[in-house]
Amino acid sequence: MVNFIGTYDCKADTKGRVALPVALKNQLTPVLQDGFVLKRSVFQPCLELYPMKEWEGLMEKMNKLNRFVKKNNDFIRRFTAGVKVVEVDAAGRLLIPKNLIDIAGIKKEIVLSSAINIVEIWDKERYEGVIENTADDFAALAEEVMGGGDDDVS
């Protein structure tokens, strides 16, 4: 498993190509040859870039869902809607398909943000808005998600 680090400001050209920053490209090097899957995010107005091995692991988990249960089938359809296999070209660029650019509202300025084992791709304005809007609640969220049971009673 690869764990990515960093947040990077970039630009998308008119064709949807994004030159990956060297620091991120270096982190992607171990998985470049396998390719990537690009999809819309479930919870946010952004895209998610999965290394192929991460995607395959997720698909193994989803493949265990009973397809004769309607909610499972609906979830799979929605989760995989618009999914594209993408590669980083020889010039170190990632081509974001037009339909996914539209879904994420990407204009020209974008942010590539590491999210452990995937990279989120955001329109810069939307990213900054989400970060700003969640700042006040972050301490409470961190405590709820990461706090666990505090067994150390003083």
Residue, then its C-alpha position, 0 to 999 in steps of 0.5 A: m500500500v502506498n501512502f501519499i503525502g502533500t497538497y499541491d496547487c496545479k493548473a489544468d490546461t484546456k484539454g484537461r491535462v494536469a502536469l503532476p508536481v515532481a514531489l507527487k510524481n516521485q511518490l507515484t513512481p512505484v505504481l505508475q506502470d499499473g495505471f490509475v482509476l479516476k472517479r467522482s467522490v462519494f462525499q465531496p465535489c471532487l475526484e479521486l485518483y486510485p492506484m490500480k492495486e488500491w482500486e482492485g482491492l476495493m473492487e474485491k470488497m464490493n464484489k462480495l456484495n449480493r447483487f440481488v439486493k437492490k440497495n447493493n446494486d444501486f450503490i455499485r452503479r452509483f459508485t462506479a458511475g463515470v469511472k475511468v482508467v487513466e495513466v500518467d503520460a511520458a511528460g508526467r501529465l494526467l489527462i482528466p476526462k471532460n465529463l469528470i472535469d464537469i462533475a468536479g467543477i474544475k476550472k483551471e486552478i486545481v488542488l491535488s490533495s493526498a488522502i492516505n492511499i488516494v489523491e483527491i483532485w479539486d477545483k481550487e476554489r471548492y477545495e478552499g471553501v470546504i477546508e474553510n467551512t470545516a475548520d470550526d468543527f475539525a477539533a470535535l471531528a478529530e476527537e470523535v474519529m480519532g479520540g477512541g476510548d480514553d482509558d487513561v483516567s488521571 
